Amino acid sequence: MNLEDQVRNMILGSSRPPPPGLQRPTGPNAFNRGSQQQRRQLYQPNAHPAPPRGPQRNGQPQWRQLQTRYLDSIAAAELPRVEMTQYERDDKETFRKALQDVCIDVCNASKHLPKVSLQCFGSFQSGFASAGSDMDLVIVVQDSDASACFSLLENDLPRALEKRLLQIGYGARLLSRTRVPIIKVCQAPGMSLLSKLRQEREKWDDLDPDKKYFDLHLKKEREEDVDDDFGLPVLDDTVPKQPSPESPSPENDTQTVRELAQAIKSSPERVATTDKPRREPWKRERTSGALDFPKDGVGIQSDINFFNPLGIHNTQLLRCYSLCDPRIRPIVLFVKAWAKKRHINSSYSGTLSSYGYVLMVLHYLTNIARPAVLPNLQQSWRPNSNCTPQSADITSVDDFTVDFWRREAEITGAAAAGQLTPNRQSVGSLLAGFFTYYSSQGGYPQFHWMNEVISVRTQGGLLSKQDKGWTKAVTEEGEGKKVQHRYLFCVEDPFELSHNVARTVTHAGIVAIRDEFRRAWRILRARGNGEFATGYDGELMDAFVEQERPDAKVKGFDIKDAESWPTLGALKGI
C-alpha cells in the first residue's frame, strides 16, 4: 500500500462518531452550549469508532481486556530484553571509577583546577536505564567555595580532560555548543575512530588563539541552520511553517492535509528555485558524522557533564517515583523501548529525549489514570503522620527551589503497606490508557498537544502554554553561543521551571511523535475489536523503517523540501 492510500484510508476511516459516553466536552462552558440534541449534531473532527462494548471483567469492558492482554503479552516478551543486568551495571560502575581517576589526575596536575568527583545521574541512577544505554555522569566540585563554572579555555578542565582521555586511548569528543560543556566518551574506540578524534583535537590545538576563542564564536553565531545545543536542524524562521501544535489547527488528518495544501498554494517563499540549494529530507535518525560514535562495538559510552547540579536532584525525584509502585519501571522501560524502535527518542534529530518520555509516563500515572497510580511527590500529601512533611528537605540549587518527598525508606514502607494507591490495573492496562491519552483520538480524557504543558509538579499535572508564555520560539544568546528554545511540545522541568524538556523537538519531530501515538492507538483499537491484522500499521513494537520521500512537485512546491510532513504523498495533483 503506497503513501497516498495510507493517508486516504486514515482520513476516510475517521468519520464515524464514537459510541455515546466516550466523547465528553472538555471546555469550562461545554455543558452550556446549546441543547443536548444540538450538540449531538455537531461535527466531531476527532470522532473515531471505539471497540464495541461487551461483558465486563474486573470493571473492564471486553475491548479493554483484549487490549490489555495484547500489551501484557508484548511486555512479557520485551521487558527481559531491555532490562539492564547487574553484570552490566557493575561493568559501568567500574568504568565510572576509571574515568573519575582520570579527572582527579588532571585536576591534581593543575594548580587552578578544583578537586572533583564524577557522579552518576540520569537513568542509570534512577533505575530507568535500558540495557546498552549510555551512562550519564556529572563533574561535582568537592570544595564548595570553588567555582563550578568551567569554561572552554584550553587550560580549563573540559579541554584538558578531553586531551588526556584521548592520550590514554579512550574515545573523547568535547561538545562545545551545548548549554554547558559535555564530553562524549567511549571505552574502546577502534583505531580508525580514535585517529580521527585525535586529529580533530590536534587541529584545534594548532589554531591561532584568536581563531579558537574569537573567530570560532563568530562562526557559531552565523550557523543559523544548526541548533547550538544538540546539533539539530532548525527551520528557517523566514519560511512559513506548516500547521503545528503551536498554531491553532484541527487535530484530524483531513483538515490538516487541506490546510497544508492551502499553505503550499499561498506560500511563494516555498517554491523551489534553481539558485537555492534544496534541503535534505528530514529523517528520524540523523546521518552519523565521521566523529560520531557507532551504537555498538566501542564499549561503554558515557556523557560527562560539567555543570548540572539540578540533574542529580531530578534523578533522585525519578528514583523516588520508581519506588512508589513495582509497575513504574516496567511501564517506563516499555515506553522507552517503543520510542526507540519507532525512532522518536533522539534529541539530536529533533524528537524527544528519554527523560521527556519518563515525565510523560509520570504525568499520566499521577493525574490521568483512575484511580491514580502515583502520588505527587512535590505536593503536600503524605500517606501517614510518620512521614516527613513537605518542605522538611527543601533546598535551593542554582536559585531554583527543590522540594519533594525524598525519604526512600518512608516511600518503600508506605508502598509495601498499600498506602500509596488503590489502583490494581496490570501493566498492559495502564499502557493502553497511556497510548490512548496521548493519541488524542480515543475519547476523553485526551492530551491537547496544541496548548497544554505537562507539569508533573502541579496539582492536575497540566498548565497552558499561554500561562507559561511558551507560545513562540525564542533564541538565547551569550558567551558566543545561540541556544534555541522551541515550544511545539511542552514538558516543564520539575525544578527548573523555565526549562522546556521538549525544547529540542522540531516541527518534523512533533509530527513524527504524534503520528506514532496515533498509530499505537489504531493498533490497540483493532485489537479491541478482535482484529489481529492491523494492515500497514503492523505490530506495536515493529521497528520503524525510514522511507524515501516522494519525488514530486506540487505546483512548484518541492515535496522533498517539506521534511516535516510524512503524508505529503497524498497531495500529488493538488
Secondary structure, 3 states (H helix, E strand, C coil): CCHHHHHHHHHHCCCCCCCCCCCCCCCCCHHHCCCHHHHHHCCCCCCCCCCCCCCCECCECHHHHHHHHHHHHHHHHHHHHHECCHHHHHHHHHHHHHHHHHHHHHHHCCCCCCCEEEEEECHHHHCCCECCCCEEEEEEECCCCCCCCCCCCCCCHHHHHHHHHHHHCCEEEEECCCCCCEEEEECCCCHHHHHHHHHHHHHHHHCCHHHHHHHHHHHHHHCCCECCCCCCECCCCCCCCCCCCCCCCCCCHHHHHHHHHHHHHCCHHHECCCCCCCCCCCCCCCCCCCCCCCCCCCCCEEEEECCCHHHHHHHHHHHHHHHHCCCHHHHHHHHHHHHHHCCCCCHHHCCCCHHHHHHHHHHHHHHHCCCCCCCCCCCCCCCCCCCCCCCCCCEEECCEEECCCCCHHHHHHHHHCCCCCCCCCCHHHHHHHHHHHHHCCCCCCCCCCCCEEECCCCCCCEEEHHHHCCCCCEEEEECCEEEEECCCCCEECCCCCCCECCCCCCHHHHHHHHHHHHHHHHHHHHHHCCCCCCHHHCCCCCCCCCCCCCCCEECCEEHHHCCCCCCHHHHCCC
